[in-house]
């Protein structure tokens, strides 16, 4: 005689065991209404970006083909990966570091949490000798994610932790100064210079404590008020070629120093 076996759903099993029919450890999610006017460019850009980020928050798809096509470093090659937001993305490394095996992995508008998500794929997997980490200026605005100053530093520190575990030398960078311009009149209000300077102080302390390189771009780009020099930017945020020309030797010195220390 055949016996019939009935499989009860998990909820029924819970009730049979004396548990409530619904259990949830976490509190209910909040409802947020974003009433901020992001303007004629940023508003539509966010609307286009958010559905994509729901599938790939770190935007790992962007550099996936380039990563797959990049061969391993040659013997004796000191490959360096620059990871960051649009300030890195728009930096023509081949022009400003001719002949250097430097790889650009900047993505415009990204926050440090996104950089952390893609760090394994866009940095570690490329087997560099060193990584240059520049981020945080977008976090301050709350453009994609509202992050505290300490949270920004923690995200950057977490990237450095990953690099340490893989024997990759670390260069931290100061966030660039900002300013208002005729083309962009609200940059200072959205990216408060005092907050940027506090973050930079924390990053310098982290670099000093751990023996990382530190590329301090701010003094080379700032005016007497601590804002970016007007002739070095058009939009108050991104450097013009003259700004990148000032940044390049600072980055190169920090890279050489950290690689030299690692070889001692």
N, C-alpha and C positions, 0 to 999 in steps of 0.2 A: 504494500500500500504506500503510495507516494505521500510525502508530507509537504504541505504548502508553507512557504517561507514568505513572510511579509516584512518588507523593509520600511521602517518608519522614517519620515523626514527628521532632520536634526531638531527642529522646533518641537516636534512631538516627543522626541526622546528627552528633551530638556524638561518638558512638562511632566513626563512620566517620572523623571528623577526628582521632581519637587522643585525645579527651578522656575522662575517666572518665564513667561513666553517671549519676553524681549529683554535682553541684557546688553548694556552699552557702557563701557568704562569711561569714555570721554564725554564731556558736556556737549550740548548741541552747538553746532556751528553758528557763528554770528552772521548777521546780514549787514553788508556794507553798501552804502549808497555813495558813489563817487560823484560829487557835485562840482569838482574842480574843473575849471575851463582850461583845457590843455592847449587851446589855440588851434589855428587852421592847419598846421602841419602835424604837431604832436598828437592831436586828437585822433585823426584818421589813422595815423601810424600805429597808435596803441590798439585801436579797434581791429586792425589787420593782424597785429602781432599776437594778441592774447590767445586766440584760438589755436595758433601754431604752438605757443608755449605750453598749452594744455597737453600737447602730445610729446613735446620735447623741450622741457624748460631750459635746459642748458644749450639748446640749439646745436647739438652735437653733429647734426646732419651737415652743417655748413662746411666744415673742414674734413669730413669723412673721406671724400674722394682724394683730396690732396694728401691726407695722411697715408692713405693706402698706396699712393704713388711715390711717396718719399722713401728712398732707400735708406738703410741703416747708415749711421755715420761711418766714414772711412777711418781706417786705423790712424790714430793720432789726431783726429779731427775734434775740435772743441765746439760742438754744435751748441747753440744757445737759442732757446725758444722765448720769444716775447709774448706774454699773454696779457690781454687787457680789453679795453672797450674801444670806442672809435678813435681815441687819441693814439692808441697803438695801431689800430686798423689802418689809419691814414698815414702812418709813418713808413715811408719807402726805405726799408732797411738796406736794400741793395745799393741805393744811392748814397745813403749816409754812412754805411759801413761797407765800402766796396771790398769785394774779395773775401768777406767774412761769412762763415757758414751759419748765418743767423736766420731764424725761421719766424715769420710773423703769424701769430694766432690771435689777433685782435678781432673783436666783433662789436660793431657799433651798437650803442644803447645798452650794452649789458651791465648788469650789476654783479657784485662780487659773489653772490650766491650762485649765479649762473656759471661764472668762471670756475667755481669750486666743483660744480657738477661735471663739467667737461675736462677737468684737469687731468684725469687719468688718460683720456683719449688724446687730447690735444697737446699734452706735455710729456707725461711719463712714457707713453707708447712710442714717442719719437726718439727716445734714448739720448737726451741732450746731456752735456756736461753741466750746463747751468740753465736756470730759468730767471727771467726778468718779469716781475709781477707789478703791474700798474693798474689800479682800479679804485673805485670808491666814489668818484665824482658824480656818478649817476644815482648811487644809493641815496645820497643826501636829498635828492629831489622827491623821492617816493614815486618815481616815474613808473617802475614796474613792481617794486617791493619797498615797503616802508622798513627801513633798517636803522638801528641806533648806531651811534659812533662806535661804541664797543663792539657791536655786532659786525660792523664793517671790518674792524681790526681782527676779530675772531675768524671771519671767513678767510682773510688773507693769511692769518696764522695757520689755519687748517690746510691751506694749499702748501705752505712751507713745510708743515708736518709731513705731508705726502711726499714732497720732494726729498726731505731728509731720509725717509724710509727707503727711498730708491737711490740714494747716493747722488742726488742732483744738487749742485750748489745753488744757493738762493741769493738773488739780488732783489731787495725790496725798493720801491720807488716812492718818493713823496708825490702826493697829488698836486697837480699843477695849479697855480693861482688862476683866478678868473677875474673878469671885469665886465662892466656894461659897455656896449658899443652902440653906435647909431643903428646898426642892423639888429641888435639884440639888447633891449633895454632892461631886462629883468633877470639877468644871469646872477648877479650878486645876491638878489633877494632869494632866488631859488637854490643857490649853492653858497651858503653863508661862509665867507672866508674864515671867520673865527672857528667854525666847526672843522673846516678843512685843515687849519693849522693845528688844532687839537689832535686830529687823526694822525697828521704827519709826525707830531711829537711822539705819539704812541708807537708808530711804525719805526721811528729811529731808535727808540728804546728797545723794541723787539729785535731789531737788527744788531744793536750793540750787545745785547744780552746773549744772543745766540751766535754771534760771530758771522752774521750775514753781510753781504755787500749792501750798500745803501746809496742809491742814485738820487741825490737831492737836487731836483730840477728847480725847485721854487725860487731860490735866491737868484738864479741866472735869468729868470723870466719876469720877476716882480719889479714893480716900480717902488718909489719911496713910501707908498701907502700899503704895500703888500699885495697889490692887485697886479694882474698880468699887464705888462707894458702894452700900451695901445697899438704900437706899431708891429706887434708880434702876433696879432690875432684879428680876425674879421668878425667873428661871432662871439667873442668874449670867453670862449672855451677851448677851441682847437687852435694849436699853434699854426702860424704860417711857416713857410720854409725857413725863414730866418730863426724862428723859434726852435724848430727841429734841429737846425744847425748848432744851436747852443746846447741842446739836450744830448746830442750824439757823443761828444767827448766825455760828458759826465757819466753816461751809461757805460761807455767803453772802459773808463777808468775803474768803475765799480766791478765790471765783469772781470777785468784782468786781475784785480786785487783778490776777488773771491776765488778765482781759479788758482792763483798763485798760492794762496793760503791752503787750498785743498791739496796741492801737490807737495806741501811741506810735511 
